[in-house]
Amino acid sequence: MNRNPKGPPDGFVPVGRVGKAHGLKGGFRLQADGLNVERLAPGDPVWLDGLGEAVIETLEPRASFAVVQVDRVRDADHARMLLHHSVYAVVADEDVQPDPEGMPVILNGQPFGEIVRLLGSDASPLVEVDTETVGRILVPAVAPYVHWRPDGLHLEDPPEGLLPS
């Protein structure tokens, strides 16, 4: 196992950063940067700045992050020491999602606008959308009517009052 603190081994690409510690046993939030975290799995190797190579023991995907436990972090203090450090993994190119900025927003099958940026917290992520009719608005990034697809962000039958008329 590579424990070289100078950089990840060949083939590892940046997939995100370490977020807040989670639990007492060294779990942490993985704030993924354009990666579908469901493509990672227990047993997969990762490389963390400040730690080196480790193996994912558990991974629980959440709305905008995943809770990860690796074999070389055993308590919350160690996880807190890694806060904001980069995480690398071996992933296929098709597993890396494009930056959402500039992606089209489609409302009930019709063009509606373009994503300006992502805002909010892990608990309540928001998308700022520049619409073609009413200017900039905020919509939830995670909701039953929000669907992220390769061709853009689809809003399907959003609740009344969410969008200006």
C-alpha positions as CSV (number, residue, x, y, z in Angstrom):
1,M,0.0,0.0,0.0
2,N,1.4,3.4,-1.0
3,R,1.8,5.6,2.1
4,N,3.7,8.3,0.3
5,P,2.5,11.7,1.5
6,K,3.8,13.5,-1.7
7,G,1.0,12.6,-4.1
8,P,-1.3,9.9,-5.2
9,P,-0.2,6.9,-7.3
10,D,-0.6,6.8,-11.0
11,G,-4.1,6.3,-12.1
12,F,-5.7,8.0,-9.1
13,V,-7.7,11.1,-10.0
14,P,-9.3,13.8,-7.6
15,V,-12.8,12.8,-6.6
16,G,-13.6,15.2,-3.8
17,R,-12.5,16.4,-0.4
18,V,-12.9,15.3,3.2
19,G,-15.8,17.0,4.9
20,K,-17.0,16.9,8.6
21,A,-16.2,13.9,10.8
22,H,-19.2,11.5,11.1
23,G,-19.6,9.4,14.2
24,L,-16.9,8.3,16.7
25,K,-15.1,5.6,14.7
26,G,-13.4,7.9,12.1
27,G,-16.1,8.2,9.4
28,F,-16.2,11.4,7.4
29,R,-18.3,13.1,4.7
30,L,-16.8,12.8,1.2
31,Q,-17.8,16.0,-0.6
32,A,-17.6,14.6,-4.2
33,D,-16.5,16.9,-7.0
34,G,-18.4,15.8,-10.0
35,L,-18.3,12.1,-9.2
36,N,-21.3,9.8,-8.7
37,V,-20.2,8.5,-5.3
38,E,-22.2,5.3,-5.9
39,R,-19.4,4.3,-8.3
40,L,-17.2,3.9,-5.3
41,A,-17.6,0.8,-3.1
42,P,-16.2,-0.9,0.0
43,G,-12.9,-2.5,-0.9
44,D,-11.9,0.3,-3.4
45,P,-8.6,2.0,-2.8
46,V,-8.5,5.8,-2.2
47,W,-5.7,8.2,-1.6
48,L,-6.1,11.1,0.9
49,D,-3.8,14.0,1.2
50,G,-2.1,13.8,4.6
51,L,-2.8,10.1,5.0
52,G,-1.8,8.2,1.8
53,E,-3.5,5.2,0.4
54,A,-6.4,3.6,2.3
55,V,-9.2,1.2,1.6
56,I,-12.9,2.1,1.8
57,E,-14.6,-0.1,4.5
58,T,-18.1,1.5,4.3
59,L,-19.7,4.0,2.1
60,E,-23.3,5.4,2.5
61,P,-24.4,7.8,-0.3
62,R,-26.5,10.8,0.9
63,A,-28.1,13.7,-1.0
64,S,-24.9,15.7,-1.8
65,F,-22.2,13.7,-0.1
66,A,-21.3,10.2,1.1
67,V,-20.4,9.0,4.6
68,V,-17.1,7.0,4.2
69,Q,-15.1,4.9,6.6
70,V,-11.6,3.9,5.6
71,D,-9.3,1.4,7.1
72,R,-6.6,3.8,8.3
73,V,-8.8,6.3,10.2
74,R,-10.1,4.9,13.5
75,D,-11.5,7.9,15.5
76,A,-13.2,11.2,15.0
77,D,-10.1,13.2,16.0
78,H,-8.2,11.7,13.1
79,A,-11.1,12.3,10.7
80,R,-11.2,16.0,11.9
81,M,-7.5,16.3,11.2
82,L,-8.2,15.4,7.5
83,L,-10.9,18.0,7.1
84,H,-10.7,19.7,3.6
85,H,-7.9,17.3,2.4
86,S,-8.3,16.1,-1.2
87,V,-9.4,12.5,-1.9
88,Y,-8.3,10.6,-5.0
89,A,-9.6,7.3,-6.4
90,V,-9.3,5.2,-9.5
91,V,-12.5,5.8,-11.6
92,A,-13.5,5.4,-15.2
93,D,-13.9,8.6,-17.2
94,E,-17.6,8.0,-17.7
95,D,-18.1,8.1,-13.9
96,V,-17.0,11.7,-13.6
97,Q,-19.9,14.1,-14.0
98,P,-19.4,17.4,-15.7
99,D,-19.4,20.7,-13.7
100,P,-23.1,21.6,-13.5
101,E,-22.5,25.3,-14.2
102,G,-23.9,26.1,-17.6
103,M,-26.0,23.0,-17.9
104,P,-29.5,23.4,-19.3
105,V,-32.5,23.3,-17.0
106,I,-35.6,21.6,-18.5
107,L,-39.0,22.1,-17.0
108,N,-41.6,19.4,-18.0
109,G,-39.7,18.6,-21.2
110,Q,-39.2,22.3,-22.3
111,P,-36.1,24.5,-22.1
112,F,-36.4,26.7,-19.0
113,G,-32.9,28.1,-18.3
114,E,-29.3,27.4,-17.4
115,I,-27.5,26.5,-14.1
116,V,-25.5,29.5,-12.8
117,R,-24.1,27.7,-9.7
118,L,-24.7,25.4,-6.7
119,L,-25.4,27.0,-3.4
120,G,-26.6,26.1,0.1
121,S,-25.4,23.5,2.6
122,D,-25.1,19.7,2.5
123,A,-28.5,19.5,4.2
124,S,-30.2,21.9,1.8
125,P,-28.4,22.2,-1.5
126,L,-29.8,24.7,-4.0
127,V,-29.3,25.5,-7.6
128,E,-29.3,29.0,-8.9
129,V,-30.9,29.1,-12.3
130,D,-30.9,31.8,-14.9
131,T,-34.3,31.4,-16.5
132,E,-35.3,32.6,-19.9
133,T,-38.5,34.4,-18.6
134,V,-38.2,35.6,-15.0
135,G,-34.4,36.0,-14.4
136,R,-32.5,34.2,-11.6
137,I,-34.3,31.9,-9.2
138,L,-33.3,29.2,-6.6
139,V,-34.6,25.7,-6.8
140,P,-33.7,22.7,-4.6
141,A,-30.9,20.5,-5.9
142,V,-32.5,17.4,-4.3
143,A,-36.2,16.8,-4.4
144,P,-38.7,14.2,-5.8
145,Y,-39.3,16.4,-8.8
146,V,-35.6,17.2,-9.5
147,H,-33.7,14.8,-11.8
148,W,-30.0,15.1,-12.7
149,R,-29.4,13.7,-16.2
150,P,-26.5,13.9,-18.6
151,D,-28.4,16.4,-20.8
152,G,-29.2,18.7,-17.9
153,L,-31.3,19.3,-14.8
154,H,-34.9,18.2,-15.3
155,L,-37.7,19.6,-13.2
156,E,-40.8,17.4,-13.6
157,D,-44.1,18.6,-12.2
158,P,-42.7,20.9,-9.4
159,P,-45.1,21.9,-6.7
160,E,-47.3,25.0,-7.3
161,G,-45.7,28.1,-6.0
162,L,-42.1,26.9,-6.4
163,L,-41.5,28.7,-9.7
164,P,-42.7,32.3,-10.4
165,S,-45.5,32.5,-13.0
